[in-house]
Amino acid sequence: MTRPLCTALLLALTASLPAEDGPDLPLLDLSGETDRHTVIAQGTEEIYQGHPTTLLMPDGHTLYCVWCINHGGAAGPMARSSDGGRTWTRLDDMLPPGFKTHQNCPSIYRLQGPDGISRLWVWSAALGQRGGPGMPSIMSEDDGQTWKEMPPLGFPCVMTFSSIVRLKDGRYLGLYHRGPGGADKAPLEVVQTLTADGGFTWSEPRVVAAVDGKNPCEPFVFRSPDGTELCCLMRENTHRGRALVMFSQDEGETWSPPRDTPWGLSGDRHMGTALPDGRWIFAFRDQAPQSPTRGHFVAWVGTYDDIKNDRPGQYRVKLLHNHSQRVGDCGYPGVERLKDGTLVITTYVQYRPGSEKNSVVSLRVKPEELDALAAQAGK
């Protein structure tokens, strides 16, 4: 099926559903354009590759990717790309042996300490087993050439930091979620903590989002274009409505009450980056009510003001098709914008029909390509 026909069919389906409860955005489709795809870690009948996060280094083309084996399983894998995500080299054997005992959704960050040293950190949810000591990590002081294991922070959680943002005073604010006693069960709440020493020690966590009848989780925090406000998108785990969003105008000291996002941002585990013209692109597992791509890996493109003022945004993109019979078993993305403007968007997904389990897969596209497709579809 040609690209314009694919897009036209999706747009026709979108237009057939009620706007107040269903799709209110044009929908593009890149999922069949396999020349854009790179399989970082192939799933097999025995091995499930899951829950990646990525990090773009300051040179604008070197990328790191970490993930776990099995759904919410053990860490251990890591890969590096030196060519903007076209090819990847596995680094598992150079990592501390204990990293393979870290559990559930490792996340990688680069934090600069007050000593001027920038360190790479990979935190996971628990040590040894789910429910074990919370937030173990490995750390590198030489941009990933060597790594050492660090003691757990001791914070009970469902997953470790799903996002970290630098504050104006140089500290970092990290957000994650937990259930009662840190258990993976409802009701869920979003928690934040601060580090003033580049990741070694963190303040006592405090709850910043808890909503009766809803389960906020997997927060993604980012800064407004003018730098004055923090915005936090959150998965809503009952999946009975839209995702959630809250705002802070005092560097995370206080947050607005969580409210629904625009329809097109309804999904799980948002991750995004700013585009050169000030717009944002977020990738996530689609959970929008009545969406024709619900359960697949999608992106939303729009402005910060769209989110702030509950406007639909510009368009959405189906990035990858999830062939799993386990509906919605994809997402947990990395979204990076390279020095040349190329977007490298990474997820885990059952990439093909059949018995192979989930793979870690990335997709490359430039913002101007998306805009051209959107313009073509709107004619």
C-alpha positions as CSV (number, residue, x, y, z in Angstrom):
1,M,0.0,0.0,0.0
2,T,1.4,3.4,-1.0
3,R,2.1,6.1,1.7
4,P,-0.7,8.5,0.5
5,L,-3.3,5.7,0.3
6,C,-2.3,4.5,3.8
7,T,-2.7,8.0,5.2
8,A,-6.0,8.6,3.4
9,L,-7.5,5.4,4.8
10,L,-6.5,6.3,8.3
11,L,-7.8,9.8,7.9
12,A,-11.1,8.5,6.6
13,L,-11.4,6.2,9.6
14,T,-10.5,9.1,11.9
15,A,-13.2,11.3,10.5
16,S,-15.9,8.6,11.0
17,L,-15.7,8.7,14.8
18,P,-17.3,11.2,17.1
19,A,-15.0,14.1,17.8
20,E,-16.0,14.6,21.4
21,D,-14.9,11.1,22.4
22,G,-12.7,10.0,19.6
23,P,-10.0,11.1,17.1
24,D,-9.7,14.8,16.6
25,L,-6.4,14.9,14.7
26,P,-5.0,14.0,11.3
27,L,-3.1,10.7,11.5
28,L,0.0,9.8,9.4
29,D,1.4,6.3,9.1
30,L,5.2,5.5,9.0
31,S,4.8,2.0,10.4
32,G,5.2,0.2,7.0
33,E,8.3,2.2,5.9
34,T,10.8,-0.4,7.0
35,D,13.7,1.5,5.5
36,R,13.4,3.9,8.4
37,H,13.7,1.1,11.0
38,T,16.7,-0.3,12.8
39,V,16.4,-3.4,15.0
40,I,18.7,-2.8,18.0
41,A,17.9,-6.1,19.7
42,Q,16.0,-8.8,18.0
43,G,13.4,-10.8,20.0
44,T,13.3,-14.6,19.5
45,E,10.9,-17.3,20.5
46,E,12.8,-17.4,23.9
47,I,14.0,-13.9,24.4
48,Y,11.8,-10.9,25.0
49,Q,13.5,-7.5,24.6
50,G,11.6,-4.8,26.6
51,H,11.3,-1.3,27.9
52,P,14.2,0.7,26.4
53,T,15.3,4.2,27.2
54,T,17.9,6.2,25.3
55,L,20.4,9.0,25.8
56,L,21.9,11.4,23.2
57,M,25.4,12.6,24.0
58,P,26.5,16.2,23.6
59,D,28.2,15.5,20.3
60,G,24.7,15.1,18.7
61,H,25.2,11.7,17.2
62,T,26.4,9.2,19.8
63,L,23.5,7.3,21.5
64,Y,23.1,4.9,24.3
65,C,20.2,2.5,24.8
66,V,19.4,0.3,27.8
67,W,16.6,-2.2,28.2
68,C,15.6,-5.3,30.2
69,I,14.9,-8.9,29.3
70,N,11.3,-10.0,29.7
71,H,8.4,-7.7,30.7
72,G,9.6,-5.7,33.6
73,G,12.5,-8.2,34.0
74,A,16.2,-8.0,34.6
75,A,18.5,-5.3,33.2
76,G,21.8,-6.2,31.6
77,P,21.7,-5.1,27.9
78,M,23.2,-1.9,26.7
79,A,24.1,-0.7,23.2
80,R,25.9,2.3,21.8
81,S,25.6,3.9,18.4
82,S,28.3,6.3,17.1
83,D,26.4,7.1,13.8
84,G,23.1,8.5,14.9
85,G,21.3,5.2,15.4
86,R,22.1,3.6,12.1
87,T,24.2,0.8,13.6
88,W,24.6,-0.3,17.2
89,T,27.2,-2.2,19.3
90,R,26.3,-4.2,22.3
91,L,28.2,-3.3,25.5
92,D,26.8,-5.9,27.9
93,D,30.1,-7.6,28.6
94,M,31.8,-4.4,29.7
95,L,29.2,-3.6,32.4
96,P,29.4,-4.6,36.1
97,P,28.2,-8.2,36.6
98,G,25.7,-7.1,39.2
99,F,23.8,-5.0,36.7
100,K,22.1,-8.2,35.4
101,T,20.4,-8.5,38.9
102,H,18.8,-5.0,38.6
103,Q,15.1,-5.3,37.9
104,N,12.6,-3.5,35.7
105,C,12.9,-0.7,33.2
106,P,16.4,0.7,33.5
107,S,16.6,4.4,32.6
108,I,19.8,6.2,31.5
109,Y,20.6,9.9,32.2
110,R,23.6,12.3,32.0
111,L,23.9,14.5,35.1
112,Q,26.5,17.2,35.8
113,G,27.7,17.5,39.4
114,P,28.8,20.6,41.2
115,D,32.4,19.4,40.6
116,G,31.8,20.0,36.9
117,I,32.0,16.3,36.0
118,S,29.1,14.9,33.9
119,R,28.3,11.3,34.8
120,L,26.1,8.7,33.1
121,W,23.7,7.0,35.4
122,V,21.5,3.9,34.8
123,W,18.9,3.4,37.5
124,S,16.6,0.5,37.8
125,A,13.6,-0.3,40.0
126,A,14.9,-2.8,42.4
127,L,18.0,-5.0,43.3
128,G,17.8,-8.7,43.0
129,Q,14.1,-9.1,42.7
130,R,11.0,-7.1,42.2
131,G,10.3,-5.6,45.7
132,G,14.0,-5.7,46.5
133,P,16.1,-2.7,47.6
134,G,14.9,0.2,45.5
135,M,16.7,2.0,42.7
136,P,20.1,0.4,42.3
137,S,22.3,1.9,39.6
138,I,25.5,1.7,37.5
139,M,27.5,4.9,36.8
140,S,30.2,6.1,34.4
141,E,32.5,9.1,34.9
142,D,34.1,8.8,31.4
143,D,31.0,9.0,29.2
144,G,30.4,5.3,29.1
145,Q,33.9,3.9,28.6
146,T,33.9,2.3,32.0
147,W,31.1,1.6,34.5
148,K,30.8,0.7,38.2
149,E,27.9,-0.5,40.3
150,M,26.5,2.0,42.9
151,P,24.4,1.2,46.0
152,P,20.6,1.4,45.8
153,L,19.0,4.7,46.7
154,G,16.5,2.7,48.8
155,F,13.4,4.3,47.3
156,P,10.6,1.7,46.9
157,C,9.0,2.2,43.5
158,V,7.2,0.4,40.6
159,M,9.7,1.9,38.2
160,T,12.7,4.1,38.7
161,F,12.9,7.7,37.4
162,S,11.0,7.9,34.2
163,S,12.2,11.5,33.7
164,I,14.7,13.9,35.2
165,V,14.9,17.7,34.6
166,R,17.6,20.2,35.5
167,L,16.4,23.1,37.7
168,K,17.5,26.7,37.3
169,D,19.7,26.4,40.4
170,G,21.6,23.5,39.0
171,R,19.9,20.7,41.0
172,Y,18.0,17.9,39.2
173,L,14.4,16.9,39.9
174,G,13.6,13.3,39.3
175,L,10.0,11.8,39.1
176,Y,8.8,8.3,39.4
177,H,5.7,6.4,40.6
178,R,4.8,3.9,43.2
179,G,1.9,2.0,44.8
180,P,1.2,1.5,48.4
181,G,4.5,0.7,50.1
182,G,6.2,0.9,46.7
183,A,4.2,-2.1,45.5
184,D,3.1,-2.5,41.8
185,K,-0.6,-2.1,42.6
186,A,-3.3,0.7,42.7
187,P,-3.7,3.3,43.8
188,L,-0.6,4.7,42.1
189,E,1.0,8.1,42.8
190,V,3.7,10.2,41.3
191,V,6.6,11.1,43.5
192,Q,9.5,13.5,43.1
193,T,13.0,13.9,44.7
194,L,16.0,16.2,44.2
195,T,19.7,15.8,43.9
196,A,22.2,18.6,44.5
197,D,25.3,16.5,43.9
198,G,24.8,15.2,40.4
199,G,22.9,12.0,41.3
200,F,24.8,10.5,44.3
201,T,22.3,11.5,47.0
202,W,18.6,12.5,46.7
203,S,16.1,14.2,49.0
204,E,13.3,12.4,50.8
205,P,10.7,11.7,48.1
206,R,7.3,13.4,48.3
207,V,4.0,12.8,46.5
208,V,3.2,15.4,43.9
209,A,0.3,13.7,42.0
210,A,-2.5,11.5,43.5
211,V,-6.0,11.5,42.1
212,D,-9.1,9.7,43.5
213,G,-10.3,7.1,41.0
214,K,-7.2,7.5,38.8
215,N,-3.7,6.1,38.7
216,P,-1.1,8.6,37.6
217,C,2.2,7.1,36.7
218,E,5.2,7.2,34.4
219,P,5.7,11.0,34.5
220,F,7.6,12.9,31.8
221,V,8.7,16.4,32.9
222,F,10.0,19.1,30.5
223,R,10.4,22.9,30.5
224,S,8.2,25.4,28.7
225,P,9.7,27.3,25.7
226,D,10.1,30.5,27.8
227,G,11.8,28.5,30.6
228,T,9.4,29.7,33.3
229,E,7.3,26.6,33.8
230,L,7.6,22.8,34.1
231,C,5.0,20.6,32.5
232,C,4.5,16.9,33.5
233,L,2.7,14.4,31.3
234,M,1.5,11.2,33.1
235,R,0.1,7.9,32.1
236,E,-3.3,7.2,33.6
237,N,-3.4,3.5,34.4
238,T,-7.1,2.8,34.6
239,H,-7.2,3.7,30.9
240,R,-10.8,4.8,31.2
241,G,-10.2,8.2,29.8
242,R,-7.3,10.5,28.8
243,A,-3.8,10.8,30.1
244,L,-3.0,13.5,32.8
245,V,-0.9,16.7,32.9
246,M,0.1,19.1,35.6
247,F,2.2,22.3,35.7
248,S,4.6,24.0,38.1
249,Q,5.7,27.7,38.0
250,D,8.1,27.4,41.0
251,E,10.6,24.7,39.9
252,G,8.6,21.8,41.3
253,E,7.9,23.3,44.7
254,T,4.2,23.1,44.0
255,W,2.2,21.6,41.1
256,S,-1.3,22.3,39.7
257,P,-3.9,19.6,40.2
258,P,-3.6,16.9,37.5
259,R,-6.1,17.3,34.7
260,D,-6.8,15.5,31.4
261,T,-4.5,16.0,28.4
262,P,-5.8,16.8,24.9
263,W,-7.2,13.6,23.4
264,G,-4.2,13.1,21.1
265,L,-1.8,12.8,24.0
266,S,-3.7,10.0,25.7
267,G,-1.1,7.3,26.1
268,D,1.5,5.5,28.3
269,R,5.1,6.5,29.0
270,H,5.4,9.7,27.1
271,M,8.8,10.8,26.0
272,G,9.6,13.8,23.8
273,T,11.9,16.5,22.5
274,A,11.5,20.1,21.3
275,L,11.7,20.7,17.5
276,P,13.7,23.6,16.0
277,D,10.7,25.8,15.5
278,G,9.5,25.4,19.2
279,R,7.0,22.7,18.7
280,W,7.2,19.4,20.6
281,I,7.0,15.8,19.5
282,F,6.1,13.1,22.0
283,A,6.1,9.3,21.5
284,F,4.1,6.9,23.5
285,R,1.9,3.8,23.6
286,D,-1.5,4.9,22.2
287,Q,-4.3,4.7,24.7
288,A,-6.6,7.4,23.3
289,P,-10.3,6.4,23.5
290,Q,-11.7,5.2,20.2
291,S,-8.3,5.7,18.5
292,P,-7.7,3.6,15.3
293,T,-4.1,3.0,16.5
294,R,-4.9,2.2,20.2
295,G,-2.2,-0.2,21.5
296,H,0.3,0.8,18.8
297,F,3.4,3.1,19.0
298,V,2.5,6.6,18.0
299,A,3.7,10.2,18.2
300,W,1.9,13.6,18.7
301,V,3.1,16.9,17.2
302,G,2.0,20.2,18.5
303,T,2.9,23.2,20.6
304,Y,3.4,23.8,24.3
305,D,0.4,26.1,24.2
306,D,-1.7,23.3,22.7
307,I,-1.1,21.3,25.9
308,K,-1.5,24.3,28.2
309,N,-4.8,25.3,26.7
310,D,-6.2,21.9,25.9
311,R,-6.1,22.2,22.2
312,P,-5.8,19.2,19.9
313,G,-2.3,19.8,18.4
314,Q,-1.3,19.4,14.8
315,Y,-1.2,15.7,13.9
316,R,-0.4,12.2,15.2
317,V,1.9,9.6,13.6
318,K,1.7,5.8,13.7
319,L,5.3,5.0,14.1
320,L,5.4,1.2,14.5
321,H,2.7,-1.5,14.4
322,N,2.5,-3.8,17.4
323,H,1.9,-7.4,16.2
324,S,1.5,-8.7,19.7
325,Q,-1.7,-10.4,20.9
326,R,-0.9,-8.7,24.2
327,V,-2.6,-5.5,23.4
328,G,-0.5,-2.4,24.1
329,D,2.7,-4.3,24.8
330,C,4.9,-1.5,23.3
331,G,6.1,2.0,24.1
332,Y,8.6,3.0,26.8
333,P,10.4,5.1,24.2
334,G,13.5,7.1,23.7
335,V,13.1,10.3,21.6
336,E,16.3,12.0,20.5
337,R,16.9,14.8,18.0
338,L,20.3,14.6,16.4
339,K,22.7,17.4,15.5
340,D,21.4,17.3,11.9
341,G,17.8,17.4,13.0
342,T,16.9,13.7,12.5
343,L,14.6,12.2,15.1
344,V,15.6,8.8,16.4
345,I,12.6,7.3,18.2
346,T,13.1,3.9,19.9
347,T,10.7,1.4,21.5
348,Y,10.0,-2.2,22.2
349,V,7.4,-4.0,20.0
350,Q,6.5,-7.3,18.5
351,Y,7.9,-6.2,15.2
352,R,6.6,-9.0,13.0
353,P,3.7,-11.4,13.1
354,G,4.6,-14.9,14.4
355,S,6.3,-16.5,17.4
356,E,9.1,-14.0,17.9
357,K,8.8,-12.0,21.1
358,N,9.3,-8.3,21.4
359,S,12.3,-6.5,19.8
360,V,13.9,-3.1,20.6
361,V,13.4,-1.1,17.4
362,S,14.2,2.5,16.4
363,L,12.8,4.7,13.6
364,R,14.5,7.7,11.9
365,V,12.6,10.6,10.5
366,K,13.1,14.4,10.0
367,P,10.5,16.8,11.2
368,E,10.2,18.4,7.8
369,E,9.3,15.0,6.4
370,L,6.5,14.7,8.8
371,D,5.2,18.2,8.0
372,A,5.3,17.4,4.3
373,L,3.3,14.3,4.8
374,A,0.8,16.2,6.9
375,A,0.5,18.9,4.2
376,Q,0.0,16.3,1.6
377,A,-2.7,14.5,3.6
378,G,-4.5,17.8,4.2
379,K,-5.0,18.5,0.5
